[in-house]
Amino acid sequence: MPKWIRGSEVRTTDLLIDALFIDRWSPRAMSGEELTHEELMTLFEAARWAPSSYNAQPWKFFYATRRSEHWPAFFRLMVEFNQSWTKNAAALVVVTSRTVFEHNGKPAQTHSFDAGSAFMSLALQGWIKGLVVHAMQGFDYNMARSTLNLPEEFQVEAMIAIGKPGDPSVLDDATRGRETPSQRKSLAEIVHEGPLLDA
């Protein structure tokens, strides 16, 4: 049964929602422990069932585990700050999406939107399984495209670090200070009935 919640010590919702949505956040502290192949694939399985326009499923995930030959290439993609904490991840993932439909070659306007939906499914499954799933944009998009040998019709969207939770003491002082769930904008700031009025 869902656990309905309005708030916690750090976060407060405006209305009652399932606790999964308020509990989930994006830590950076990871233990460095490996994930089994099944543990990792379970997250991608959840992403596989996300909704998409025409059921086109435009997302494609590329990954490297910390013990694999591909890890150094994926690790090099990130800016120094992200390298400082993802060094303890079990897997690094690059999220991409197909910009045109496979069935007719026409532009798929919602390819990024759909890939984001798949990521959220992955992130929620990871949280349910007690894992850290942290998405980021701090990496070299052009280098990622080259490293992955991506076809022209694919767009690089984001990177994800996945791992088992670790002690925040593994983080530097500045990063450790940010290791807490963040609040969100109010409903009034993100929801508007009808069009905006002219300024």
N, C-alpha and C positions, 0 to 999 in steps of 0.2 A: 504494500500500500504506500502511496506517496506520503512523504512527510511535509506537510504544509508549514510554511514559516514566513514571518514578516521581518525578522531581523536577527542579528547575532551580535557578538561583542564588537565586531568591526563594521559589519554591513547592515543596512536597514532598507527594507523594501517599502514601497508605497502601498502595495496590496499583497495579499497572501499568494505565494507561488510555491511550487515544489522546491524543497530544500536543495535539490541537485543544482539548481541554477544559481543560488546564492552561495552555496558552499564551494563550487568550482572556482579556482583561480589559477594563476600561472606562476608557480614558484620557480626559482632558479637553482636552488640547492639540490644536487643529486649525488648519489652515493658512489657512482662509478661501477656499480654492479651490472652485469650483463643481463639482458632479457633473453628468454628462450625465443625460438623462432615462432612458436605458437602464441606467446604473449604479444609479440609485435604484430603478427598477422591478424590477431583479433581486433586490433585497432583499425587496421585497414578494412577489415570485414565490416565494421560498423560504418566506416566512410562509404563503402560500396553501396549502401542502402539509402544514401541521401537522395533527396528529390533533385530533379534537374529538368530544364526545358526540353520538351520532346523526349524525355528520358534518355538524353544523349550522353549523360555521364562524362562530361568533358575533362574531368580531372585525371591526372596521372601523377602518382607519387614515386619519387626516386629516393632510395635510402642507402645508408651505409651504417653498419654496426661498428662499434669501437674496435673490434678485433679484425675487421675485414681489411682487405687491401685497398678498398675505396675510401676508408676513413680520412686519410691525409688530404685527399683531394676535396672532400666535402668540408673538412675543417678549415682549409685555407680560404674558402669562399667568404667566411665571416669576418666582420670587423674585429679589432683587437678586444674590445669590451666583451663582445659575445663569446669570443674564444676563451676568455678568462673564466667563464662559468660553464660553458658547454663541454669543456674538457672532461667533465665527469658524467656526461650523458652516455646512455647505452646505445642510442641511435640518433643520427641526424637525417632529416628528411627535407627534400626540396619539393614543394608543391607547384605543379604546373597545370595549365588548362588549355584545351584545344579551342582556338578562336573561331573556327568554322565547323559547321555540322559535317559529320562523316557522310551522311546520306545524300546531301545535295551540294556541299561545298559553299553554302551561303554563310554569311557572318552569323555567329552565335553570340548575340548581344549580351546574354547573361552568363557567359562562360566563367567570369570571375565570381559572380554572385553564386553560381552553382558550386564552384570549387570551395568557396567559403562555407557553404552549407555542408559539404563533405568533411571539411576540416572540423567544424563544430561537432559533427557526429563522432569523429575520431577523438576529439578532445574530451567529450563527455564520457565516452567509453573508457578512455584512459583514467579519468578521475574516478569512475566507478570501480576500476581495478586497482586504485590506490597508486597510480603512476603520476609522474610529472609530465605534463605536455605543455610546452612553451613555444608559441609562435613568435617569429621575429622578421623584421625587414632589414636589419643591419647586416647586409652581405652584398657581394658584388653580383648584380643580376646578369651582367654581360658575361662575366667569368662562369657563372652557373650555366648559362646557355651553352657556352663553348665546352665546358667540362662534361655536360650531359649529352653533347652532340644532338641538341634538340632540333627537330624539324621546324621550318619557318612558321608553320601554323600553330605552334605552341607558344604560350606566354609563361614566363616565370612569375609566380605569384608571391611565394613566401618560403621561409625555412622553418622547420620545427625541430626542437630538441626534445627527446623523450628519454626518460630514465626512472629509476627508483628513487624515492625521496632520500635526501641526505641531510646531514646536520648543517644548519646555516653557518657554522663556524668555518666551513670549507670556502666560504665566500670572502672577498675582501671587505673592508669596513664599509665602504660606500654602498656596495651592492647588498650587504647584509642588512643595512638600514632600510632597504626597500622590500625586504622579504616579508611582506604582509599583504593580505587581500586589500584591494582598493575599492573605494566607493564608486558609484556611478552617477551620471547626470540624472536630474529628475525627469519624470514623464513629461512635464510641461516643456522641457527643453528639447525633447526629441520627437514629440508627437504633436501634430497640428491638424485640426479638422478643417478641410477646405484649403483654398490657396492662401499664400501669404498676401497680406495687404500691401499696396504700394507704399513705399517709404515716403 
